[in-house]
């Protein structure tokens, strides 16, 4: 069963809002796991056998297979931030869909350059005994650009504190 996005503009019942919020929490957990390079947390986002298609189908993973390669794939980057926007979540019983934009901002470690990539992500999620998990994902890049970075300097205050502070 696939949930079809609603076109209704009327308020959702409280139970439906709670379910949509629980699905949103999985999406936010995913971005946090990516940014912190947290493989165990990433595993909680997907069913073990999830069907994941990244980069428009150029890379395919299972849920746990993706978590296994997460840290090594992010090695070239220092700071990373994943943000989600334009989120549309629909819940139908134990099945949910999410359609969103994801923006990945990634600063290269060895160069003064940042890469910014916008991706459209569509997910199918299932609710099981451990809560909502992504069972299918389609990740399709939309736009990417690179830009030079500059040292952080707040006028009258100074630069960025060291990571050890």
Z-matrix of the N, CA and C atoms (Angstrom, degrees):
N
C 1 1.450
C 2 1.519 1 108.68
N 3 1.300 2 117.00 1 135.25
C 4 1.458 3 122.96 2 177.35
C 5 1.516 4 108.70 3 -115.55
N 6 1.335 5 115.34 4 131.44
C 7 1.465 6 119.73 5 177.23
C 8 1.523 7 108.56 6 -77.08
N 9 1.319 8 116.05 7 136.28
C 10 1.457 9 121.87 8 178.87
C 11 1.518 10 108.53 9 -101.39
N 12 1.357 11 117.89 10 127.76
C 13 1.458 12 119.70 11 -179.58
C 14 1.527 13 111.91 12 -55.80
N 15 1.308 14 115.12 13 135.14
C 16 1.456 15 121.55 14 179.90
C 17 1.523 16 110.29 15 -77.88
N 18 1.319 17 115.86 16 147.88
C 19 1.465 18 120.86 17 173.52
C 20 1.532 19 110.31 18 -106.99
N 21 1.316 20 115.54 19 6.57
C 22 1.459 21 120.57 20 -178.19
C 23 1.527 22 110.78 21 -67.11
N 24 1.323 23 115.71 22 144.09
C 25 1.460 24 120.96 23 175.24
C 26 1.529 25 111.13 24 -108.16
N 27 1.338 26 117.18 25 3.53
C 28 1.463 27 119.94 26 179.26
C 29 1.527 28 109.90 27 -82.86
N 30 1.330 29 116.91 28 153.58
C 31 1.461 30 121.02 29 -178.07
C 32 1.533 31 111.24 30 -59.57
N 33 1.340 32 115.34 31 143.28
C 34 1.461 33 120.75 32 177.96
C 35 1.527 34 109.58 33 -81.41
N 36 1.324 35 117.74 34 147.87
C 37 1.464 36 120.15 35 174.96
C 38 1.528 37 110.26 36 -62.13
N 39 1.348 38 117.01 37 154.80
C 40 1.457 39 121.66 38 -177.25
C 41 1.523 40 112.79 39 -54.80
N 42 1.335 41 118.65 40 -40.67
C 43 1.460 42 121.27 41 -179.89
C 44 1.516 43 111.91 42 -62.28
N 45 1.329 44 116.08 43 -40.67
C 46 1.465 45 119.96 44 178.73
C 47 1.524 46 110.43 45 -67.57
N 48 1.323 47 117.24 46 -38.40
C 49 1.464 48 120.13 47 177.51
C 50 1.526 49 110.76 48 -63.02
N 51 1.312 50 116.90 49 -40.91
C 52 1.466 51 120.39 50 178.67
C 53 1.529 52 110.78 51 -62.80
N 54 1.318 53 117.35 52 -40.24
C 55 1.471 54 120.38 53 178.80
C 56 1.522 55 111.24 54 -67.93
N 57 1.319 56 117.14 55 -42.31
C 58 1.463 57 119.76 56 178.15
C 59 1.525 58 110.68 57 -63.69
N 60 1.319 59 116.71 58 -37.89
C 61 1.461 60 120.54 59 176.74
C 62 1.535 61 110.77 60 -64.96
N 63 1.319 62 117.87 61 -38.78
C 64 1.464 63 121.48 62 177.99
C 65 1.534 64 110.49 63 -65.24
N 66 1.325 65 117.51 64 -38.35
C 67 1.466 66 120.81 65 176.24
C 68 1.527 67 109.30 66 -66.64
N 69 1.312 68 117.60 67 -44.42
C 70 1.474 69 121.52 68 178.65
C 71 1.527 70 110.36 69 -58.44
N 72 1.316 71 116.97 70 -36.59
C 73 1.468 72 120.53 71 179.28
C 74 1.528 73 110.67 72 -61.65
N 75 1.325 74 118.45 73 -37.43
C 76 1.469 75 121.38 74 176.98
C 77 1.533 76 109.68 75 -63.35
N 78 1.322 77 117.13 76 -42.94
C 79 1.465 78 121.38 77 -179.57
C 80 1.533 79 110.49 78 -63.69
N 81 1.327 80 116.66 79 -40.74
C 82 1.461 81 120.49 80 178.63
C 83 1.530 82 111.40 81 -71.55
N 84 1.315 83 116.98 82 -34.05
C 85 1.469 84 120.76 83 175.85
C 86 1.529 85 110.03 84 -62.74
N 87 1.336 86 115.84 85 -39.64
C 88 1.463 87 121.28 86 177.17
C 89 1.528 88 110.38 87 -59.74
N 90 1.340 89 118.00 88 -49.86
C 91 1.464 90 119.71 89 -178.11
C 92 1.531 91 110.59 90 -63.62
N 93 1.318 92 117.18 91 -38.84
C 94 1.468 93 120.86 92 178.23
C 95 1.529 94 110.42 93 -64.34
N 96 1.335 95 117.16 94 -43.57
C 97 1.468 96 120.87 95 179.14
C 98 1.528 97 110.77 96 -62.84
N 99 1.331 98 117.50 97 -39.69
C 100 1.463 99 120.62 98 177.50
C 101 1.528 100 109.88 99 -62.69
N 102 1.315 101 116.80 100 -49.57
C 103 1.466 102 121.07 101 -175.22
C 104 1.522 103 112.57 102 -66.76
N 105 1.327 104 117.54 103 -30.37
C 106 1.473 105 121.50 104 -179.66
C 107 1.527 106 112.18 105 -97.23
N 108 1.347 107 115.20 106 -2.19
C 109 1.478 108 121.21 107 -179.16
C 110 1.529 109 110.25 108 55.12
N 111 1.292 110 114.57 109 48.50
C 112 1.469 111 122.74 110 -172.99
C 113 1.534 112 109.98 111 -103.85
N 114 1.328 113 116.50 112 93.40
C 115 1.469 114 120.90 113 -177.33
C 116 1.529 115 112.94 114 -61.16
N 117 1.345 116 119.52 115 -46.34
C 118 1.479 117 118.10 116 179.54
C 119 1.535 118 112.41 117 -60.06
N 120 1.320 119 117.70 118 -40.09
C 121 1.463 120 120.01 119 178.12
C 122 1.524 121 110.61 120 -66.60
N 123 1.338 122 117.04 121 -38.82
C 124 1.461 123 120.89 122 178.46
C 125 1.531 124 110.61 123 -59.00
N 126 1.311 125 117.62 124 -38.63
C 127 1.470 126 121.38 125 -179.28
C 128 1.534 127 111.83 126 -60.66
N 129 1.337 128 116.83 127 -27.20
C 130 1.465 129 120.14 128 -179.41
C 131 1.524 130 112.72 129 -77.45
N 132 1.329 131 117.09 130 -7.42
C 133 1.462 132 121.00 131 -178.22
C 134 1.523 133 112.66 132 -88.57
N 135 1.326 134 118.09 133 -25.41
C 136 1.458 135 122.91 134 -172.23
C 137 1.523 136 111.81 135 -121.82
N 138 1.320 137 115.61 136 152.33
C 139 1.456 138 118.74 137 166.37
C 140 1.533 139 105.66 138 -69.09
N 141 1.339 140 118.97 139 149.39
C 142 1.469 141 120.08 140 -177.59
C 143 1.534 142 112.97 141 -54.70
N 144 1.328 143 117.20 142 -36.72
C 145 1.469 144 121.28 143 -176.94
C 146 1.526 145 112.98 144 -101.63
N 147 1.329 146 117.09 145 21.78
C 148 1.471 147 121.01 146 -178.52
C 149 1.525 148 110.17 147 -52.43
N 150 1.326 149 115.69 148 145.54
C 151 1.466 150 123.48 149 178.00
C 152 1.529 151 107.02 150 -97.51
N 153 1.335 152 116.58 151 104.09
C 154 1.454 153 121.56 152 -174.24
C 155 1.526 154 110.06 153 -115.10
N 156 1.313 155 115.73 154 123.66
C 157 1.459 156 122.96 155 178.32
C 158 1.525 157 107.73 156 -116.06
N 159 1.342 158 116.45 157 114.11
C 160 1.462 159 122.00 158 -178.55
C 161 1.523 160 110.64 159 -111.75
N 162 1.319 161 115.20 160 155.51
C 163 1.463 162 122.91 161 177.93
C 164 1.523 163 111.57 162 55.25
N 165 1.327 164 115.60 163 46.23
C 166 1.452 165 121.14 164 176.66
C 167 1.520 166 112.99 165 65.91
N 168 1.334 167 117.28 166 27.53
C 169 1.460 168 122.14 167 178.32
C 170 1.516 169 114.27 168 96.17
N 171 1.338 170 118.43 169 -0.91
C 172 1.463 171 120.76 170 -179.97
C 173 1.528 172 112.38 171 -70.93
N 174 1.326 173 117.28 172 -27.84
C 175 1.471 174 121.49 173 177.46
C 176 1.513 175 108.22 174 -128.02
N 177 1.337 176 116.24 175 134.18
C 178 1.474 177 121.86 176 -179.80
C 179 1.514 178 108.51 177 -124.56
N 180 1.322 179 115.24 178 142.62
C 181 1.459 180 121.78 179 -178.14
C 182 1.518 181 109.79 180 -142.35
N 183 1.327 182 115.27 181 164.08
C 184 1.459 183 121.52 182 161.81
C 185 1.526 184 105.69 183 -96.70
N 186 1.323 185 117.38 184 171.67
C 187 1.460 186 120.65 185 -179.46
C 188 1.517 187 112.69 186 -57.79
N 189 1.320 188 117.13 187 -52.25
C 190 1.460 189 119.41 188 -179.31
C 191 1.521 190 111.41 189 -75.35
N 192 1.334 191 118.16 190 -29.34
C 193 1.460 192 120.83 191 175.49
C 194 1.514 193 111.52 192 -61.94
N 195 1.330 194 117.08 193 -37.56
C 196 1.462 195 121.18 194 177.79
C 197 1.521 196 109.94 195 -64.63
N 198 1.322 197 117.04 196 -46.35
C 199 1.466 198 120.71 197 179.03
C 200 1.526 199 110.54 198 -60.05
N 201 1.331 200 117.49 199 -35.76
C 202 1.464 201 121.31 200 -179.35
C 203 1.525 202 113.02 201 -63.11
N 204 1.343 203 118.50 202 -32.01
C 205 1.466 204 121.31 203 -177.17
C 206 1.526 205 112.99 204 -101.98
N 207 1.318 206 117.17 205 -1.71
C 208 1.463 207 121.63 206 -175.10
C 209 1.523 208 113.22 207 -54.23
N 210 1.309 209 118.26 208 -58.60
C 211 1.467 210 121.16 209 -172.68
C 212 1.520 211 111.37 210 -63.17
N 213 1.322 212 117.65 211 -45.77
C 214 1.467 213 119.32 212 -177.53
C 215 1.528 214 111.82 213 -65.48
N 216 1.324 215 118.42 214 -32.54
C 217 1.467 216 120.36 215 -179.43
C 218 1.525 217 112.21 216 -70.90
N 219 1.315 218 117.25 217 -20.79
C 220 1.461 219 121.12 218 -178.36
C 221 1.524 220 112.70 219 -98.79
N 222 1.323 221 117.20 220 5.09
C 223 1.468 222 122.43 221 -177.41
C 224 1.532 223 113.90 222 -53.09
N 225 1.334 224 120.70 223 -39.85
C 226 1.474 225 119.81 224 -177.69
C 227 1.537 226 114.58 225 -67.17
N 228 1.327 227 116.93 226 -10.65
C 229 1.457 228 120.08 227 -172.25
C 230 1.520 229 113.06 228 -107.21
N 231 1.322 230 115.90 229 145.36
C 232 1.458 231 122.51 230 170.90
C 233 1.524 232 107.40 231 -90.36
N 234 1.340 233 116.10 232 -98.39
C 235 1.464 234 121.95 233 177.96
C 236 1.520 235 110.50 234 -68.01
N 237 1.329 236 115.47 235 135.85
C 238 1.464 237 121.82 236 175.72
C 239 1.524 238 107.95 237 -136.31
N 240 1.327 239 115.88 238 139.16
C 241 1.466 240 120.75 239 174.21
C 242 1.523 241 108.58 240 -139.57
N 243 1.315 242 115.86 241 124.20
C 244 1.469 243 122.13 242 173.59
C 245 1.521 244 107.82 243 -110.25
N 246 1.320 245 116.60 244 127.81
C 247 1.460 246 122.42 245 179.46
C 248 1.516 247 108.70 246 -126.46
N 249 1.330 248 116.15 247 143.85
C 250 1.460 249 119.97 248 177.48
C 251 1.520 250 109.78 249 -112.33
N 252 1.345 251 114.74 250 147.64
C 253 1.466 252 120.28 251 178.83
C 254 1.517 253 108.97 252 -150.68
N 255 1.317 254 115.02 253 172.89
C 256 1.471 255 122.11 254 179.63
C 257 1.525 256 111.07 255 49.40
N 258 1.318 257 115.84 256 44.83
C 259 1.461 258 121.46 257 -174.98
C 260 1.528 259 110.40 258 -82.33
N 261 1.317 260 115.66 259 132.18
C 262 1.471 261 122.91 260 174.47
C 263 1.521 262 106.80 261 -128.47
N 264 1.314 263 116.47 262 115.44
C 265 1.466 264 122.82 263 -178.12
C 266 1.514 265 108.76 264 -116.86
N 267 1.321 266 116.10 265 132.35
C 268 1.458 267 122.23 266 176.44
C 269 1.520 268 107.78 267 -127.90
N 270 1.329 269 115.88 268 133.02
C 271 1.462 270 121.49 269 -179.60
C 272 1.518 271 109.08 270 -118.20
N 273 1.336 272 115.70 271 134.39
C 274 1.459 273 122.61 272 176.56
C 275 1.524 274 106.89 273 -137.10
N 276 1.326 275 116.64 274 91.30
C 277 1.459 276 121.37 275 -177.85
C 278 1.517 277 110.74 276 67.66
N 279 1.346 278 116.44 277 -121.52
C 280 1.468 279 121.60 278 -178.81
C 281 1.522 280 112.96 279 -97.06
N 282 1.330 281 116.50 280 15.99
C 283 1.464 282 122.91 281 178.58
C 284 1.527 283 107.69 282 -123.33
N 285 1.319 284 116.06 283 139.94
C 286 1.468 285 120.38 284 177.04
C 287 1.516 286 108.72 285 -140.68
N 288 1.319 287 115.64 286 154.98
C 289 1.460 288 121.45 287 171.77
C 290 1.519 289 108.24 288 -123.79
N 291 1.314 290 114.54 289 149.55
C 292 1.461 291 121.12 290 175.01
C 293 1.518 292 107.03 291 -136.03
N 294 1.313 293 115.65 292 133.47
C 295 1.465 294 122.79 293 177.68
C 296 1.520 295 105.32 294 -127.75
N 297 1.339 296 117.33 295 124.96
C 298 1.461 297 119.55 296 -173.28
C 299 1.514 298 111.03 297 -155.54
N 300 1.313 299 114.24 298 168.25
C 301 1.460 300 121.55 299 166.90
C 302 1.518 301 106.75 300 -102.27
N 303 1.314 302 115.00 301 143.20
C 304 1.461 303 121.34 302 176.31
C 305 1.519 304 106.63 303 -125.81
N 306 1.314 305 116.63 304 128.97
C 307 1.462 306 121.85 305 177.45
C 308 1.522 307 108.00 306 -110.63
N 309 1.322 308 116.22 307 121.75
C 310 1.461 309 121.88 308 176.79
C 311 1.521 310 107.94 309 -107.63
N 312 1.335 311 115.71 310 119.97
C 313 1.455 312 122.60 311 175.62
C 314 1.521 313 106.43 312 -110.47
N 315 1.345 314 116.40 313 118.05
C 316 1.462 315 119.86 314 -172.09
C 317 1.522 316 109.88 315 -133.19
N 318 1.332 317 116.24 316 117.79
C 319 1.462 318 121.33 317 178.66
C 320 1.524 319 109.03 318 -90.17
N 321 1.319 320 115.99 319 127.22
C 322 1.462 321 120.41 320 178.29
C 323 1.529 322 110.10 321 -68.14
N 324 1.319 323 116.60 322 140.78
C 325 1.466 324 121.23 323 -179.94
C 326 1.519 325 112.44 324 -68.68
N 327 1.323 326 116.63 325 -43.67
C 328 1.450 327 121.66 326 -169.38
C 329 1.527 328 114.53 327 -98.96
N 330 1.320 329 117.18 328 4.21
C 331 1.460 330 121.68 329 178.92
C 332 1.521 331 108.65 330 -139.08
N 333 1.317 332 116.92 331 152.85
C 334 1.465 333 121.11 332 175.79
C 335 1.520 334 108.37 333 -86.21
N 336 1.349 335 113.99 334 66.83
C 337 1.459 336 120.39 335 -175.79
C 338 1.519 337 108.83 336 -144.11
N 339 1.333 338 114.78 337 144.15
C 340 1.464 339 121.12 338 175.28
C 341 1.529 340 108.32 339 -120.61
N 342 1.313 341 115.18 340 140.73
C 343 1.464 342 122.57 341 177.30
C 344 1.527 343 106.81 342 -109.49
N 345 1.315 344 116.34 343 130.09
C 346 1.470 345 121.21 344 178.07
C 347 1.519 346 107.19 345 -121.63
N 348 1.330 347 115.61 346 125.52
C 349 1.463 348 120.72 347 -176.88
C 350 1.530 349 108.82 348 -130.57
N 351 1.346 350 115.61 349 129.57
C 352 1.460 351 122.37 350 173.54
C 353 1.521 352 108.04 351 -102.67
N 354 1.316 353 115.75 352 134.14
C 355 1.454 354 122.78 353 -176.20
C 356 1.524 355 108.87 354 -133.29
N 357 1.322 356 116.71 355 142.22
C 358 1.466 357 120.11 356 169.06
C 359 1.524 358 106.78 357 -94.16
N 360 1.317 359 115.47 358 128.55
C 361 1.458 360 121.59 359 -179.38
C 362 1.520 361 108.37 360 -121.11
N 363 1.321 362 115.99 361 129.31
C 364 1.465 363 121.29 362 172.00
C 365 1.518 364 107.16 363 -121.87
N 366 1.318 365 114.64 364 129.22
C 367 1.458 366 121.99 365 -177.60
C 368 1.511 367 111.49 366 -121.73
N 369 1.316 368 115.50 367 148.66
C 370 1.451 369 123.03 368 164.34
C 371 1.517 370 105.57 369 -115.51
N 372 1.317 371 116.23 370 127.93
C 373 1.453 372 121.61 371 -178.64
C 374 1.519 373 109.78 372 -117.76
N 375 1.327 374 115.04 373 153.38
C 376 1.463 375 121.24 374 176.21
C 377 1.521 376 108.04 375 -126.46
N 378 1.329 377 114.33 376 146.82
C 379 1.466 378 119.56 377 176.71
C 380 1.520 379 107.77 378 -100.54
N 381 1.312 380 115.72 379 124.24
C 382 1.459 381 121.59 380 177.35
C 383 1.514 382 109.90 381 -124.98
N 384 1.318 383 116.16 382 -164.84
C 385 1.465 384 120.96 383 -177.52
C 386 1.525 385 112.69 384 -64.14
N 387 1.329 386 117.68 385 -23.77
C 388 1.467 387 120.79 386 178.93
C 389 1.529 388 112.14 387 -102.32
N 390 1.332 389 116.80 388 16.85
C 391 1.460 390 120.61 389 177.20
C 392 1.516 391 111.93 390 97.84
N 393 1.320 392 116.10 391 -163.17
C 394 1.461 393 122.90 392 -177.44
C 395 1.517 394 110.40 393 -77.24
N 396 1.336 395 115.83 394 139.93
C 397 1.464 396 122.98 395 176.22
C 398 1.528 397 108.29 396 -142.60
N 399 1.317 398 116.43 397 148.78
C 400 1.462 399 121.77 398 176.44
C 401 1.525 400 108.08 399 -77.13
N 402 1.340 401 116.60 400 125.29
C 403 1.467 402 121.77 401 179.67
C 404 1.529 403 111.50 402 -105.13
N 405 1.331 404 115.96 403 -22.26
C 406 1.467 405 119.80 404 -179.48
C 407 1.522 406 107.66 405 -150.43
N 408 1.325 407 116.22 406 134.43
C 409 1.464 408 120.37 407 178.96
C 410 1.518 409 109.17 408 -136.62
N 411 1.343 410 114.44 409 139.69
C 412 1.452 411 122.40 410 171.98
C 413 1.523 412 106.82 411 -122.98
N 414 1.327 413 116.64 412 119.09
C 415 1.466 414 125.96 413 -174.35
C 416 1.527 415 106.46 414 -116.69
N 417 1.335 416 116.78 415 110.69
C 418 1.462 417 120.91 416 -174.76
C 419 1.530 418 109.00 417 -124.73
N 420 1.353 419 117.44 418 110.45
C 421 1.466 420 120.20 419 178.59
C 422 1.529 421 111.65 420 -59.53
N 423 1.338 422 115.65 421 141.21
C 424 1.456 423 122.44 422 -179.22
C 425 1.528 424 112.23 423 -114.74
N 426 1.338 425 116.11 424 -37.26
C 427 1.458 426 120.66 425 -172.72
C 428 1.519 427 108.25 426 -160.10
N 429 1.315 428 116.64 427 143.21
C 430 1.463 429 120.58 428 175.92
C 431 1.514 430 109.20 429 -146.51
N 432 1.324 431 116.24 430 143.39
C 433 1.454 432 120.02 431 171.54
C 434 1.520 433 108.72 432 -147.83
N 435 1.335 434 115.21 433 160.40
C 436 1.449 435 122.84 434 175.98
C 437 1.515 436 108.12 435 -121.04
N 438 1.314 437 114.67 436 149.16
C 439 1.455 438 119.67 437 -179.17
C 440 1.528 439 108.90 438 -147.20
N 441 1.323 440 117.53 439 148.39
C 442 1.467 441 118.60 440 174.78
C 443 1.521 442 110.12 441 -69.68
N 444 1.314 443 115.99 442 152.24
C 445 1.462 444 120.63 443 176.22
C 446 1.524 445 108.65 444 -104.76
N 447 1.315 446 116.23 445 164.41
C 448 1.460 447 122.53 446 177.92
C 449 1.523 448 108.12 447 -131.00
N 450 1.317 449 115.43 448 156.59
C 451 1.464 450 119.76 449 176.54
C 452 1.524 451 109.54 450 -62.47
N 453 1.317 452 115.71 451 144.34
C 454 1.462 453 120.43 452 177.47
C 455 1.520 454 108.46 453 -78.52
N 456 1.325 455 116.31 454 125.95
C 457 1.451 456 121.29 455 -179.54
C 458 1.524 457 107.83 456 -146.33
N 459 1.319 458 116.17 457 113.88
C 460 1.456 459 121.80 458 177.96
C 461 1.525 460 107.70 459 -93.88
N 462 1.339 461 117.57 460 115.99
C 463 1.471 462 119.82 461 -178.03
C 464 1.529 463 111.78 462 -51.72
N 465 1.332 464 114.84 463 127.98
C 466 1.457 465 120.66 464 178.74
C 467 1.515 466 113.95 465 81.08
N 468 1.328 467 117.14 466 -6.92
C 469 1.479 468 120.39 467 -178.43
C 470 1.515 469 110.62 468 -118.06
N 471 1.313 470 117.07 469 -45.83
C 472 1.466 471 120.60 470 -179.17
C 473 1.516 472 111.43 471 120.83
N 474 1.311 473 114.75 472 -165.93
C 475 1.466 474 121.26 473 -174.24
C 476 1.500 475 114.12 474 -91.37
N 477 1.302 476 114.23 475 -169.29
C 478 1.447 477 123.87 476 -177.38
C 479 1.515 478 111.27 477 -70.50
N 480 1.334 479 117.14 478 137.91
C 481 1.462 480 120.68 479 175.22
C 482 1.524 481 108.70 480 -69.57
N 483 1.304 482 116.04 481 151.81
C 484 1.464 483 119.61 482 178.26
C 485 1.519 484 109.24 483 -69.58
N 486 1.336 485 116.10 484 156.45
C 487 1.468 486 122.35 485 -178.63
C 488 1.520 487 110.92 486 -62.44
N 489 1.333 488 117.96 487 -24.57
C 490 1.465 489 121.06 488 -178.04
C 491 1.516 490 112.34 489 -76.90
N 492 1.340 491 118.41 490 -15.32
C 493 1.482 492 121.35 491 -176.26
C 494 1.496 493 111.70 492 -69.26
